[in-house]
Amino acid sequence: MQDIDFKTLSLKDALDLAILIEEEAEERYREFVHQMETHDTPGVARFFRFMAVNEANHGKELAKRRKKLFGDAPSEVERAMIFDVEAPEFYRARAFMSVTEALDLADDAENKAYAFFDAALPELEDSEVRELFAELREEEIEHIDLVKKVREKVAIEPDFDPEDFIDAPHGQ
């Protein structure tokens, strides 16, 4: 992460970062929805839409909390300070990807977010920020469990080998 000084991070800035992380993940999933709809992969598009809605809802909850605590105080953090904290990597989305691959992608993204909050915790000096990051880390565990529950409900995959489509277009 660029320019994040975890030692001096305020609660307002931590909330703003968390909101940006959720917004970035939501946007990435929405981009994947568009890609999957374009390539007529409705099951994967549906799952990515589900993930986008979850990210949006979490961002809205954080924004309400921020508004309650800090009103309309301007943000001191920028989107450039984060990149792919929770957003799935662009290169992982492929035309003709399977639902299982989409679930793997989402699981990796949630684990990546968990690792981000976990790694930041020892650096945090403000007790409120440390409490928020611990809470966000625990919410990532809930998101990982949510992906597991979806995985348990997924129907049997179509009968093709995803490697047959290795040269398919990737998200950029």
C-alpha positions in Angstrom: 0.0 0.0 0.0 1.2 3.4 -0.9 1.4 6.2 1.7 -0.5 4.6 4.5 1.2 5.3 7.8 -0.5 2.8 10.0 1.1 4.2 13.2 -0.6 7.6 12.8 -3.8 6.4 11.1 -6.9 8.1 12.6 -10.3 6.4 13.0 -11.8 8.7 10.3 -9.0 7.9 7.9 -9.3 4.2 8.7 -13.0 4.2 8.0 -12.3 6.1 4.8 -9.8 3.5 3.7 -12.2 0.7 4.5 -14.9 2.3 2.5 -12.5 2.8 -0.5 -11.5 -0.9 -0.2 -15.1 -2.0 -0.4 -15.8 0.4 -3.3 -12.9 -0.9 -5.3 -14.0 -4.5 -4.7 -17.6 -3.7 -5.7 -16.4 -2.0 -8.9 -14.2 -4.9 -9.8 -17.0 -7.4 -9.3 -19.3 -5.2 -11.4 -16.7 -5.2 -14.2 -16.6 -9.0 -14.0 -20.4 -9.2 -14.2 -20.2 -7.2 -17.4 -17.5 -9.5 -18.8 -19.4 -12.6 -17.9 -22.6 -11.3 -19.4 -20.8 -10.4 -22.6 -19.4 -13.9 -22.8 -22.8 -15.5 -22.0 -21.6 -17.0 -18.7 -24.8 -16.3 -16.6 -24.0 -18.4 -13.6 -20.7 -16.7 -13.0 -22.2 -13.3 -13.7 -24.9 -14.0 -11.1 -22.2 -15.0 -8.5 -20.1 -11.9 -9.3 -23.3 -9.7 -9.0 -23.9 -11.3 -5.6 -20.4 -10.5 -4.5 -20.7 -6.9 -5.8 -23.9 -6.4 -3.8 -22.2 -7.8 -0.6 -19.3 -5.4 -1.1 -21.6 -2.5 -1.7 -23.7 -3.3 1.4 -20.6 -3.5 3.6 -19.4 -0.1 2.2 -22.7 1.5 2.9 -22.6 0.2 6.5 -19.1 1.7 6.9 -20.2 5.0 5.3 -23.1 5.3 7.7 -20.8 4.7 10.6 -18.3 7.3 9.3 -21.1 9.8 8.8 -22.4 9.3 12.3 -19.0 9.8 13.8 -17.5 12.5 11.6 -20.3 14.0 9.6 -19.2 15.6 6.4 -15.6 16.1 7.4 -13.5 15.8 4.2 -11.5 12.6 3.6 -7.8 12.8 3.9 -7.2 9.5 2.1 -7.3 8.7 -1.6 -8.0 5.7 -3.8 -4.4 5.8 -4.9 -3.4 4.7 -1.4 -4.9 1.3 -2.0 -4.9 -1.2 -4.8 -6.4 -4.7 -4.9 -6.7 -4.9 -1.1 -9.9 -6.9 -1.4 -10.7 -6.5 -5.1 -10.0 -9.7 -7.1 -7.2 -9.5 -9.6 -8.1 -8.5 -13.1 -6.2 -11.3 -14.8 -8.3 -14.0 -13.0 -11.5 -13.2 -14.8 -11.8 -15.2 -18.1 -14.3 -15.8 -20.7 -15.9 -19.2 -20.1 -14.7 -19.4 -16.5 -16.5 -21.8 -14.3 -18.5 -21.0 -11.2 -15.8 -23.0 -9.2 -13.1 -20.7 -10.6 -15.2 -17.7 -9.7 -15.6 -19.0 -6.2 -11.9 -19.6 -6.0 -11.3 -16.0 -7.1 -13.7 -14.6 -4.5 -12.2 -16.8 -1.8 -8.7 -15.6 -2.6 -9.9 -11.9 -2.6 -11.5 -12.3 0.9 -8.3 -14.0 2.2 -6.2 -11.2 0.8 -8.3 -8.6 2.6 -8.0 -10.7 5.8 -4.3 -10.7 5.4 -4.2 -6.9 4.8 -6.1 -6.1 8.1 -4.1 -8.8 10.0 -0.8 -7.4 8.9 -1.7 -3.9 9.7 -2.9 -4.6 13.3 0.6 -4.7 14.9 1.4 -1.3 13.3 -1.6 0.5 14.6 -1.1 2.6 17.7 -4.6 4.1 18.0 -6.8 1.8 20.0 -10.0 2.7 18.1 -8.3 2.0 14.8 -6.9 -1.2 16.1 -10.4 -2.2 17.2 -11.9 -1.3 13.8 -9.2 -3.3 11.9 -9.8 -6.3 14.2 -13.5 -6.1 13.4 -12.8 -5.8 9.7 -10.5 -8.8 9.8 -13.2 -10.8 11.5 -15.8 -9.7 8.9 -13.4 -11.1 6.3 -13.7 -14.4 8.0 -17.5 -14.1 7.7 -17.1 -13.3 4.0 -14.8 -16.4 3.5 -17.5 -18.5 5.2 -20.2 -17.0 2.9 -18.2 -18.0 -0.1 -17.9 -21.5 1.4 -21.7 -21.7 1.8 -22.2 -20.6 -1.8 -19.7 -23.3 -2.9 -21.7 -25.9 -1.1 -24.9 -25.0 -3.0 -23.3 -24.8 -6.5 -24.6 -27.3 -9.0 -22.3 -29.7 -10.8 -20.0 -27.9 -13.3 -20.6 -28.0 -17.0 -18.7 -30.8 -18.7 -15.6 -28.9 -20.1 -12.0 -28.4 -19.1 -11.3 -24.7 -18.4 -7.8 -25.3 -19.7 -9.4 -25.6 -23.2 -10.0 -21.9 -23.0 -6.6 -20.8 -21.8 -6.2 -18.3 -24.6 -9.6 -16.7 -23.7 -9.6 -12.9 -23.1 -8.7 -11.8 -19.6 -9.9 -8.7 -17.7 -7.6 -5.8 -17.9 
